[in-house]
C-alpha cells in the first residue's frame, strides 16, 4: 500500500525559515512593519503604506511603526467585516451604504499591499545559498522525497521560498493548476494565492491604481500564469489576505475555489499508513472553517503531528479530539529526529 505525506503549512513555516537565515530585513509576523519601504508600482517610489496610497488602511490605523499584535488585530477587524459582508443575503442593499466603505476599500488595499510586500521581500532573498542545507525542514523534505510515494503540500503562504528551496535541493515538484501533478512526487497547493500567480492581463505602470469598488476582482485559474518575475502589473491579484476564508469572497469559478476543492479531494483519500504534519497554522476564528474542512477528511487513524512553539489552544483541542495518533512538537529541529 502506498505511503503518502501531507503537509499543511502556515505563516509559521515562513517565520521558521526567516529565523533560520537570520534576515532582519524581513518580518513575516508584522505585515505593516516595512510598509514605508515598499515601492508604489506606478512610480517605484517607496511609501506604499501611506495616507497617499492606502488612505483607508491608514485611516483605520495601519502604520509602519505599529506592533505585531495591533497589526494582527487590524487585519482581523477588516477580514471579519468583509466576511460578514460576503455572507450578507442582501448585498444589493449594502451597495449604496457608505457606512462600510472604509473596511471594504481597506480590504482591496490590503490585497494589493500584501502582494507588493512579498515581492519586496522576495528580492531580499533572491538566491538560495548552500547555508540552507542546515535547515531542519530541508533535511526532512530531502529524506521524505525518498521515503514517501507522494508528498502533498498545502501552503497558505504567498512567498515562493519553498519552491526555491526545493529547486536548490533538486527535488522535482508541481504547482497545482499550472503543472501536470501526476508526473511529480511533490504537489504544492496554494489556496490563498502566491506572488507567482500572475493574471494574463496587465496594465501600464503609470495606470496602476487600487480601485474602489464593492466587488472583488476574480477569475479562473486557467487565466493566470506561473511566473517568478514580477514586472507584470494586473488589476486582478491572486491573494487571499490572512484570516480570510477563501470560500466566502470567491465565486464558484474562482481560482481559489478550484484549488481548495482539489485539496479536499486529495485529503479525502488518506489511510492509516499516511502521515500528516502541520506547521505554523494560526487557526484564527474567522478562517478556521477552511482548516476544519481539510481535517475532517483525513483518516482518523492517520499519524498526525503539529509543529508550533505557540500552538493555538483550540486547534490543539480539535486535533486531540479527531486523531488518536496526534503528537505536538514545539520546534522544527525535531524533524531531524523523525528522519528514518
N, C-alpha and C positions, 0 to 999 in steps of 0.2 A: 504494500500500500504506500502511496506517495506521502511524503512528509513535507509540508509547506510551512513557511514562516510568514506571519502577518505583523507588520509594524504600523503603529498609529503614532504619528509624530506631531507634537505641538510646538509652541514657541520655545519651550524649554530645551528642545533639541538644538535649535539655533543658538540659544544662550550658552549652552554647554560648549558648542563649537567656538563661539567668540571668546569664552573664558579660557579655552584651551590655547588659542593662539595669542591671547593677551592683547587684543587690539582695543585700545581705549578710545578710538575714534568712532566706534560703533556701539550703540546701545539698543539692544533688541527688546528691552523691557520698558523703556520710556520712549514712545514713538515721537514725542514732541521735543526732546532734548536738543537735537541738532536741526530743528526746523528752520532756524535763521540762515543756516548754511546751504540748504537745499536750493539749487538754482531753479528759477522760473523757466520752463521750457521755451517760452516765446522769446526771451532775451538772453538767457544764460546767466542772468544776474541773481546772486544769492538773495534769499528772503522769501521763499515760498510761503512759510508760515508767518504771515504778517497781516495787519489790518488791510493793507493794499490788495493782497492776493487772495486771502481767505477771510473775508470780513465776518462771515457767520461763525466759523470756528473761533476767530479772535474774540468776537463779542460774547461767546459762550465761555470764554476764559482760557482758551488754548494759548500757551506761552512756551517759548523755548526754555525758560528757567523754572518751569513748574516741576514738582517732583513726580516720581513714578506713580504713586498712589492717586494723586489728583488727576494725572493723565488717564489712568485706567478708569477712574470714576466718570470722567467727562465722556470718554468713548462709550462707556456702558450707558450713560444717560441718552446719548444720541441714538445708539442702536436700539435701546428699549423703545424710544418714541417711534422710530422707523418701523420696528417690528409690529407695534400696535397699529400704526397707520396701515401697514401691509395687510393686517388681519381684519381691518375695518370693513364691515359688509356694505357700507355706503360711502365708498371713496369719492364718488362724484360730489357729494355734499361737502367734502373737505377741500375740494379743488380750489374754491374761491375763499377759503378760510385762511386769512393771513396770520392767524394766531400761531400756527405750527410751521410757518415757512422757515424760520431760522434753523430748526432742527433738521428739516429736510434738506435745505441748502447746505447746512454744515455736513450732512452725510455725503453729499456729492463732492464737497471739497475734501473730505476725509479720504474718499476713494482715490481721488487724483493725487492727493498728498502722499498716501502710503506707497503708491507705485513709484513716484519720484524719489521718495525716501530710500527705498530698497535698490533702486537703480544707482543712487548716490553711494549707498553702502557697497554695492557690488563692485564699483570701480576702485574701492579701497582694498579689496582682496581679489584682484583680477587674476592672479596666478596662484595655484595651489602648490606650495613648495614641499620638499621632502620632509620637513619637520612635522607634517600632518600624519606621518606614518606612526607616530606615537599616540595618536588619539585612540582611545578605547573603542569608540564606535567604528572607526575604520578597521581596526583589527578584527572586531566582531563581524563586520559585514564581509570582509575578505574570507573569513572562515566559514561563515554562513553560506556563502556562494558555492562552496564545495559540499556543504553538509545537507542542504535542502534541495528539493526538486524545483520549487518555485518560491520566490520571495515577492510578496505584495506589500508595497509601502504606500500608506495613506499619509500625506503630509499636508498640514494646514498652513505651512509657511510659504511666503511669497518669494523668498530668495532662491537662488539656484546653486548654492554651495554644496548641497547634497549631490547634485548632478556632477558638479566639477570634481568633487572628491571621488566619486565612482569612476569617472573618466581617468583621473590620475592613477587610480588603483587598477585600471584595466578591466573593470567589471562592466560587462555589457548590460544595458538597461533600455527600457522603452518608457515613454511618457504616454499614458492612455489618452487617446483622441488624436494622436499625431503619428504613432508608430504601430507596426504590426505586433501586438502584445504577445501573440503565441510563439514568436520566434526568440524572445528574450527570457532569461531566467528571472530577472528583476523587472517588475512592472510598478511604475510610480503613478499614483493618482493625486491630483492637486485640486480638490473640490472647492477650495477658496481662492483659486487662481494663482497666477505667477507673473512676475515681471517678464517672463519669457513668452507668455501668451499675448501675442500682438495681433490686433484686428487687421484684416486685409485692406481696410480703407485707411486713409491718412489725411492729415491737414497740414498746411504750411505752418512753420513755426510762428510766424507773426500773426497767424489767425487763431492761435491757441487761446482758448478761454475755458473756464469752468461754467458750464451753462446753469441757468436757474430754471428748474422745471420740477413738476410733481411726478415725474416719471423717471424710471431707471433705464438707461440705455442698456440693451441686452441683445444677444444674438446666439445663434447655434455655434457649436464647437467647430464645425467644418469651415466657418468663416474666420477662423483665427489661424495664424502661422505660429510655429515654434521657432523663436529667434533669440539668440543670445547677444545681439547687439540692439541698442535702444534708441537709434536715431528716429525711428518711425513714431509719429505722434498721431493719435487717434482720439476721437470723441467717445469711443466705446472701450472701456477698460475691463479686463477680466480680473477683478479684485473684489473679494468679499471681506469687508473690514472685520477686525477682531470682535468676537461676541455675537456676530451676525449669524442667523440661521440661513443657510443657502437656499432652503426651500421657501422662505417667506417672500423675499423680494423678487425672485426669479420665476418666470413663467415656465410652462411645460416644455417649451422648446429651447430653454436656456442651456448654455454651455455647462453651467454648474450642476443643473439637474441631471444632465446626461452623465456626467462623471459620477455624481452621487448614486444614481440608480445602478450603475455598473459596480460600484463598490458594494452595494447591498447584495447584488447577485454573486459576487465573488466570495464575500464573507458568509454567505448562506450555505456554503459547501464545505465547511470545516469539519474536522473529526478529532478524536482524542489523540491521534498521532501528531497533530499540528501544534504549533506554538505561536503565541501572540505576545508582543512586547509593546507597551505604551510608554511614551516618554514626553513629559512636559505638557500634558493636556490640562488646560485651565478649568474646564467644566463650569464655566460661568452659567448662571441660572438662565440667561437669555438665549443660550445656544446649546444647552445640554441635550435637548431632544435629538439633535443631529447625531451626537455620540451614542445616545441610547439606542437609536435605530440600528447602529452598527453592532453594538454589544449584544443585543438580543438575538442577533443572527449567528453568533458564534456558538459552537458546540459547548454545552455546559461542562463537558469533560476536557476541554482544551487546557493545555498548560499556559497560563497567562501571567505575565509579570508586568509591574509598573515601576518605572524609574522616575523618581521625583523627590528632591530634597524637602519640598513643602507640599505634600500631596493634598489635594482637596479632600476634606473630610467626607463630603457627600459621595464623591467618586469612589473613594476607598470603601465606603459602606456598600455602594452598588456592586462593585466588583466582588466583595466578600459574599454578598447575597446571591450572586449569579453563578460564581465559579468555585468549585471545590479546590482546584489546584491554582490558587492565586497567591503570588508572592510579591511583596513590596520591597524595593531597594531604594536607598536614599541617594546613591551616587552611581554615575555611569561606569566608573572604573571596575565595578563588579562584573561588567560584561566580559572582561578578560578571564575571569574565573569560570565563566559559563562556556568558554571555548573548549570544545571536546577534541 
